[in-house]
Amino acid sequence: MKVYTDSQNRICDIGTTTNQDLNEVEVPDWTFGDIADAQIKCYSCTLDAGGNPSIRLLVTPELFEQIGTLDRQHMADQEEITALTESIVDNDYRVTAMELGL
C-alpha cells in the first residue's frame, strides 16, 4: 500500500495523490489492519536506516477511536444517501412514465 507524507512525515493521502509535494512511502498492506482511511491519516510514517517503514500514532487513543466512529458513520450516511437518491430517481421515472402513458 502506498501512503503519502508531508515534510513532517504526517500521512496525508493513501493509495494515490495529486499533491506533488508529498513523499511516497510503500508500506505492507497489513500495516494498518482494517481501519478507516481517516484513522490512517492519524499516523506519521518514516523509513528507518534499512528502508523499513515505521509508523507512529499522532493523536490520543480516545481521539483515534472517535475519528474511526465518525468515519464509519459518515460512510453509512453516504450509503443511505445513495440508496435514497436511487429511490427518488426510480420513483421520478415511474411518475414520468405514467404521465406519458408508457
C-alpha beads as a LAMMPS data file, in Angstrom:
LAMMPS data file: protein, C-alpha beads

102 atoms
101 bonds

1 atom types
1 bond types

-500.0 500.0 xlo xhi
-500.0 500.0 ylo yhi
-500.0 500.0 zlo zhi

Masses

1 110.0

Atoms # bond

1 1 1 0.000 0.000 0.000
2 1 1 1.237 3.478 -0.781
3 1 1 0.923 6.340 1.668
4 1 1 1.981 9.906 1.033
5 1 1 3.570 12.023 3.726
6 1 1 4.239 15.728 4.124
7 1 1 7.530 17.316 5.191
8 1 1 6.739 16.459 8.832
9 1 1 6.092 12.776 7.934
10 1 1 2.323 13.017 8.570
11 1 1 0.279 10.741 6.318
12 1 1 -1.846 12.972 4.086
13 1 1 -3.010 10.690 1.258
14 1 1 -3.470 6.966 0.745
15 1 1 -3.169 4.998 -2.498
16 1 1 -2.786 7.958 -4.852
17 1 1 -2.264 11.683 -4.652
18 1 1 -2.292 14.724 -6.872
19 1 1 -0.067 16.671 -4.471
20 1 1 3.455 16.626 -5.907
21 1 1 4.900 17.986 -2.640
22 1 1 4.153 14.746 -0.780
23 1 1 6.609 11.858 -0.421
24 1 1 5.555 8.354 -1.425
25 1 1 6.171 5.586 1.110
26 1 1 5.405 1.930 0.429
27 1 1 4.143 0.054 3.497
28 1 1 2.991 -3.576 3.757
29 1 1 -0.761 -3.972 3.193
30 1 1 -1.237 -5.399 6.693
31 1 1 0.384 -2.378 8.403
32 1 1 -2.850 -0.621 9.325
33 1 1 -5.161 -3.610 9.512
34 1 1 -8.830 -2.841 8.915
35 1 1 -9.054 0.794 9.987
36 1 1 -10.662 3.714 8.199
37 1 1 -8.642 5.994 5.924
38 1 1 -9.318 8.870 8.300
39 1 1 -7.627 6.859 11.048
40 1 1 -4.616 6.049 8.845
41 1 1 -4.151 9.796 8.455
42 1 1 -3.666 9.979 12.243
43 1 1 -0.200 8.436 11.816
44 1 1 3.222 9.616 10.778
45 1 1 5.391 7.326 8.675
46 1 1 9.169 7.385 8.356
47 1 1 11.718 4.970 6.939
48 1 1 14.417 3.537 9.182
49 1 1 18.052 3.100 8.100
50 1 1 17.158 -0.223 6.461
51 1 1 14.347 1.358 4.434
52 1 1 11.614 -0.228 6.545
53 1 1 8.546 1.888 7.332
54 1 1 7.989 2.961 10.910
55 1 1 4.617 4.379 11.940
56 1 1 3.655 6.447 14.966
57 1 1 0.197 7.494 16.171
58 1 1 -0.114 11.282 16.350
59 1 1 -3.351 11.544 18.351
60 1 1 -4.585 10.114 21.628
61 1 1 -6.177 6.641 21.504
62 1 1 -9.510 8.183 22.532
63 1 1 -9.444 10.655 19.636
64 1 1 -8.333 7.868 17.298
65 1 1 -11.419 5.826 18.230
66 1 1 -13.708 8.857 17.852
67 1 1 -12.317 9.525 14.373
68 1 1 -12.985 5.892 13.416
69 1 1 -16.536 6.061 14.747
70 1 1 -17.238 9.307 12.877
71 1 1 -15.732 7.967 9.653
72 1 1 -17.797 4.756 9.817
73 1 1 -20.960 6.817 10.476
74 1 1 -20.115 9.094 7.548
75 1 1 -19.728 6.066 5.251
76 1 1 -23.070 4.647 6.431
77 1 1 -24.719 8.038 5.858
78 1 1 -23.273 8.195 2.325
79 1 1 -24.651 4.728 1.551
80 1 1 -28.078 5.805 2.821
81 1 1 -27.977 8.971 0.705
82 1 1 -27.094 6.905 -2.362
83 1 1 -29.977 4.491 -1.717
84 1 1 -32.443 7.361 -1.185
85 1 1 -31.241 9.138 -4.323
86 1 1 -31.678 5.967 -6.376
87 1 1 -35.182 5.549 -4.941
88 1 1 -36.118 9.140 -5.821
89 1 1 -34.812 8.724 -9.384
90 1 1 -36.706 5.437 -9.751
91 1 1 -39.930 6.991 -8.452
92 1 1 -39.497 10.036 -10.696
93 1 1 -39.018 7.739 -13.689
94 1 1 -42.209 5.829 -12.831
95 1 1 -44.242 9.049 -12.480
96 1 1 -42.917 10.337 -15.789
97 1 1 -43.684 7.001 -17.486
98 1 1 -47.257 7.076 -16.102
99 1 1 -47.715 10.689 -17.253
100 1 1 -46.603 9.698 -20.737
101 1 1 -48.851 6.648 -20.705
102 1 1 -45.987 4.190 -21.015

Bonds

1 1 1 2
2 1 2 3
3 1 3 4
4 1 4 5
5 1 5 6
6 1 6 7
7 1 7 8
8 1 8 9
9 1 9 10
10 1 10 11
11 1 11 12
12 1 12 13
13 1 13 14
14 1 14 15
15 1 15 16
16 1 16 17
17 1 17 18
18 1 18 19
19 1 19 20
20 1 20 21
21 1 21 22
22 1 22 23
23 1 23 24
24 1 24 25
25 1 25 26
26 1 26 27
27 1 27 28
28 1 28 29
29 1 29 30
30 1 30 31
31 1 31 32
32 1 32 33
33 1 33 34
34 1 34 35
35 1 35 36
36 1 36 37
37 1 37 38
38 1 38 39
39 1 39 40
40 1 40 41
41 1 41 42
42 1 42 43
43 1 43 44
44 1 44 45
45 1 45 46
46 1 46 47
47 1 47 48
48 1 48 49
49 1 49 50
50 1 50 51
51 1 51 52
52 1 52 53
53 1 53 54
54 1 54 55
55 1 55 56
56 1 56 57
57 1 57 58
58 1 58 59
59 1 59 60
60 1 60 61
61 1 61 62
62 1 62 63
63 1 63 64
64 1 64 65
65 1 65 66
66 1 66 67
67 1 67 68
68 1 68 69
69 1 69 70
70 1 70 71
71 1 71 72
72 1 72 73
73 1 73 74
74 1 74 75
75 1 75 76
76 1 76 77
77 1 77 78
78 1 78 79
79 1 79 80
80 1 80 81
81 1 81 82
82 1 82 83
83 1 83 84
84 1 84 85
85 1 85 86
86 1 86 87
87 1 87 88
88 1 88 89
89 1 89 90
90 1 90 91
91 1 91 92
92 1 92 93
93 1 93 94
94 1 94 95
95 1 95 96
96 1 96 97
97 1 97 98
98 1 98 99
99 1 99 100
100 1 100 101
101 1 101 102
